[in-house]
Amino acid sequence: MKIHRKSNGHLSCNTAMIAIFIMVSRILFDKKGTIIFSTGERSDLETRPQAQSLASSLGKIIHITVDGKPTTENAFAKIPKARPEIYSYGHRNVQGLALHPVTGDLWETEMGRVEGMN
């Protein structure tokens, strides 16, 4: 999969990427130019448990290069049967992603059980 930034600043990706990650909630580029984005768990009783599965892309924060390859920082890259692009998992519906301006740490917010921010 390949993602690139168009001259108007919009992102472009192939259709296979859209089909796999249709519930993308937020996307950003870090200082190294890699891509961090979130996927929802689709808020469906059948798909919700996939947020806890390292074999699924639902309910995750994904960290990849612009060429679509997993970054070396991903903690699950060497776990058998885990998707190597997973940065974190178990997310319901990410509402915000930001990088701390000094440390570069990733901050994430999402909807809580009673529609409040966590």
C-alpha positions in Angstrom: 0.0 0.0 0.0 1.2 3.5 -0.8 0.1 6.8 0.8 1.3 10.1 -0.4 0.5 13.8 0.1 -0.9 15.6 -2.9 0.1 19.2 -3.8 -3.1 20.5 -2.2 -2.1 18.8 1.1 -4.7 16.0 0.9 -3.7 12.4 1.3 -4.1 9.8 -1.4 -4.0 6.1 -1.0 -4.9 3.0 -3.1 -8.4 1.5 -2.9 -7.1 -1.6 -1.1 -6.0 0.6 1.8 -9.4 2.2 2.0 -11.2 -1.1 2.1 -9.0 -2.4 4.9 -9.0 0.8 7.0 -12.5 2.2 6.2 -13.0 3.4 9.8 -9.9 5.7 9.9 -10.6 8.4 12.4 -7.5 10.5 12.6 -4.2 10.8 10.8 -0.9 12.7 11.3 2.7 12.7 10.2 5.5 12.7 12.8 8.8 14.6 12.6 10.4 11.7 10.8 7.7 11.8 8.1 6.1 8.5 9.1 2.3 8.1 9.3 0.2 7.5 12.4 -3.5 6.8 12.1 -6.3 5.3 14.0 -9.1 2.8 13.1 -12.4 2.4 14.9 -13.8 -0.9 16.0 -17.0 -0.2 14.0 -19.2 -0.1 17.1 -20.7 -3.5 16.2 -21.1 -6.4 18.5 -19.5 -8.8 16.0 -16.5 -6.6 15.2 -15.9 -4.9 18.6 -13.8 -7.9 20.0 -11.4 -7.4 17.1 -10.1 -4.3 18.8 -8.4 -6.7 21.3 -7.0 -8.9 18.5 -3.5 -8.3 17.2 -4.5 -10.1 14.0 -7.1 -7.4 13.1 -6.7 -3.8 12.1 -10.0 -2.6 13.8 -9.6 -0.5 16.9 -6.0 0.2 16.5 -3.4 3.0 16.1 -1.3 2.1 13.1 2.2 3.5 12.5 3.7 3.0 9.0 6.2 4.6 6.6 5.0 6.5 3.6 5.7 3.3 1.6 3.2 1.4 3.8 5.7 -0.6 5.7 5.6 -1.0 9.5 7.9 1.3 11.4 10.7 -0.2 13.5 9.2 1.3 16.7 6.0 -0.9 16.6 5.9 -3.1 19.7 4.1 -5.9 18.0 6.1 -6.3 14.9 7.9 -9.4 16.0 4.9 -11.2 17.6 3.8 -14.2 15.5 0.4 -13.6 13.8 0.3 -10.0 14.9 -0.1 -7.2 12.3 3.3 -5.6 12.3 1.9 -2.1 11.6 0.0 -2.0 15.0 1.3 0.7 17.4 -1.4 0.3 20.0 -4.7 -1.6 20.3 -8.0 -1.9 22.1 -9.4 1.5 20.9 -13.1 2.2 20.5 -13.3 5.4 18.6 -10.3 7.7 18.5 -11.3 11.3 18.4 -7.9 12.9 18.4 -4.2 12.2 17.8 -1.4 14.7 18.6 2.3 14.7 19.1 3.7 16.4 22.2 5.7 19.4 20.7 8.8 18.7 22.9 9.0 15.0 23.5 7.2 13.7 20.4 5.1 11.4 22.5 1.8 10.4 20.9 -1.3 11.6 22.7 -4.7 10.0 21.9 -8.3 10.8 23.0 -11.4 8.8 22.4 -15.1 8.6 23.3 -15.9 6.9 26.6 -18.7 4.6 27.4 -21.2 7.4 28.1 -20.1 9.6 25.1 -17.6 11.5 27.2 -13.9 12.0 26.3 -11.4 9.7 28.0 
